[in-house]
């Protein structure tokens, strides 16, 4: 290339006009949004890259790896909480919302990180944890100090002279009890999560204003979006009425989307979102499609996209039914076909590894099944959320003893089973399959000591398979899970049919194969995913009109006469 051409291309690129046709230009402008076209990569900062040898990932570590993130093709990063925190729940217990956790670095590091992302065209989505704070937050320190402290009503208190408050279930408490007695003021405070995560009182307008100010602080810095942690639980009936005995077995109808939640979201939209080009997503989508729609219906001015759990909750230690999974994803898609927008995910920091739960992590099948699952996530309608390490096909760590776990929910859950005289062996078995720590092990960068994650002792052990499953090895291997992931991301980014196209499930009763089409105008593609370790034939009329193969996790796709023979965990997308 002559110097002149290179310079011209550089200038054109800077102007955003590389001469390449905009693949999305025919999609009506009113339907388009950057967050719909985004591919979101979730980074768990504690586990991504440690730059200073203390065994804990940090912001400088992420900065070192920005070119890697860019090489994936992803367009946005969701960062789990990085604010000051005593780390009872790995940062989901914030003690200062305007500061960076000392383990992770400084505000200067954050500014550099944000700048580095923006220079690379990557957006940053922050996790906002405001259903609760840390008990070490100055608000709570004040609040618990006396009954007439100005911060008293920032939290939910129940004076003990009124007797014990009605039972509330806590997700993380060793006794499952969300009320904790505090002798300083002879009162109970509410904590839906751990005792060190007291729930903020959203019914107090001052609390709401504090939160909006915090969000504006970050939006003014230039962040591009917010994920609202546990927000569906924020509004509460502060009379704390009695709930039916056993309600904790199905607590969502009692906890999610209560009272004035929607009006708080409208208020937040008005105070924050409407002033910035930021995207917004809340964790959880209530109890029904109606709840989910109410969150994201553009006319209501609340949030942008729903993040529902039904899909990710399907995998169980003894397996799952693909027919069920297909039905769930198809129901959610059809409920949002005309209005609203969904998040697509099967893993995150609250789940074990994608390939270990939904695929097959035994050596012969790990690679094809991880590629197949990534093909699925990146070819559905809705914004895909890809969890760090799943682009490599990282697996569960296989912890056997409770002493290996670091997660408060695993540790307190074990203690609860023990207290109740339950089956701890069974508990450990379930944890080995589903514990959150499985999904939090250090990123596997290379085959060197500690997978290149740290020069010290990592906060969670690196799984033994890092010697072969790592970025360096997979970058060299054209047939790796990583290279398949990158190819799939490019396909999505250059083909609007994969973002906006209508979804149609085929062969719904097939127990092993997930087949669907995506259609946008004259363009139609067929996605075929074998979720089993078997060779399987599938007959479909669409297979008679294949124009080309867009992606295939095997060298060949054997099609003849409208029938394809799919190999174990084969994933193919045909352009029809
Ligand atoms: C949901 C978060 O995703 C999880 O990691 C955390 O433990 C709870 N909310 C409490 O903040």
Boltz pocket constraint, residues with backbone or C-beta under 6 A from the ligand:
constraints:
  - pocket:
      binder: B
      contacts: [[A, 89], [A, 92], [A, 93], [A, 129], [A, 193], [A, 229], [A, 230], [A, 283], [A, 349], [A, 350]]
      max_distance: 6.0
